[in-house]
Amino acid sequence: MLVPLRPDGHPDASGCRSSPTCCHIRRFWAGEPDRLGRLEHRAGGADGASWVIDYDETTATDDEAGYRFDIHAFVPGEYVTIRDRHGPHTFRVVAVEDAPAGA
């Protein structure tokens, strides 16, 4: 993921809106082709907003939901969950780095 984070480690909604090119996702599962998408902050969902990974702007059927990104921070050692059509997948954050210049 290449996503702007607030100082507390949560995705920065205003940063994603002002620089959507800075919200890249690369999904790589064993046995499946890589998928490229974008992290978006949308109205609706729990607490009035939700985070969604959008792989195809022309359809909503491929979107994956970020689970409680307002609560679960992207901090090494913490866990984040993403829900796809098969259910939730939990990942441990192993590193957070500054993006390279021009990314």
C-alpha positions in Angstrom: 0.0 0.0 0.0 1.1 3.5 -0.7 -1.2 5.6 1.4 -0.8 9.0 3.2 -1.0 8.4 7.0 -1.8 10.8 9.8 0.7 11.0 12.6 -1.4 8.4 14.6 -0.9 5.9 11.8 -4.5 6.0 10.4 -5.1 6.7 6.7 -5.4 10.4 6.0 -8.8 10.9 4.3 -8.0 14.5 3.3 -4.6 13.4 1.9 -6.3 10.7 -0.2 -8.9 13.2 -1.6 -6.3 15.9 -2.4 -3.8 13.5 -3.9 -5.6 10.3 -5.1 -2.5 9.2 -7.0 -0.9 8.7 -3.6 -3.3 6.0 -2.6 -2.1 3.0 -4.5 -2.8 -0.6 -3.5 -1.2 -3.7 -5.0 -2.9 -7.0 -4.0 -0.8 -10.1 -4.5 -2.2 -13.5 -3.6 -0.5 -16.8 -4.4 -2.0 -18.4 -7.5 -3.8 -15.2 -8.6 -2.6 -12.3 -10.9 -1.7 -9.1 -9.1 -4.4 -6.5 -8.8 -3.8 -2.8 -8.7 -6.3 -0.5 -7.0 -6.8 2.7 -5.0 -7.8 3.3 -1.4 -10.8 5.6 -1.1 -12.7 7.2 1.8 -16.4 7.1 1.1 -19.5 8.3 2.9 -21.7 5.7 4.6 -20.7 2.6 6.7 -20.0 2.5 10.4 -19.5 5.9 12.0 -20.6 7.6 8.8 -17.7 6.7 6.6 -15.8 3.8 5.3 -12.5 2.9 3.6 -12.7 0.9 0.3 -10.1 -0.5 -2.0 -11.4 0.1 -5.6 -9.9 -2.1 -8.3 -12.2 -1.0 -11.1 -13.9 2.4 -11.2 -16.6 1.2 -13.5 -18.0 -1.3 -11.0 -18.5 -1.7 -7.3 -18.6 -5.5 -7.3 -14.8 -5.8 -7.0 -14.4 -3.4 -4.1 -12.9 -4.6 -0.8 -13.6 -2.9 2.5 -11.0 -1.8 5.0 -12.3 -2.8 8.4 -12.3 -0.1 11.0 -9.3 1.8 9.6 -10.4 4.6 12.0 -9.6 2.3 14.9 -6.8 0.0 13.6 -3.6 2.0 12.9 -1.0 1.2 10.3 1.8 0.8 12.9 4.4 -2.0 12.9 3.2 -4.9 15.0 -0.5 -3.9 14.7 -3.1 -5.7 12.6 -5.4 -4.4 9.9 -8.3 -6.3 8.2 -9.6 -6.1 4.7 -12.9 -7.8 3.7 -13.3 -9.2 0.1 -16.0 -11.4 -1.4 -14.6 -14.4 0.5 -14.6 -12.8 3.9 -12.2 -10.9 6.2 -8.4 -11.2 5.8 -6.2 -9.9 8.7 -2.7 -8.7 8.0 0.1 -7.7 10.4 1.8 -4.4 9.6 5.5 -5.2 9.3 6.8 -1.8 8.2 5.8 1.8 7.6 8.2 3.9 5.5 8.2 7.4 3.9 7.2 7.2 0.3 10.0 7.8 -2.2 10.2 11.2 -3.8 7.8 11.5 -6.7 5.7 8.5 -5.6 
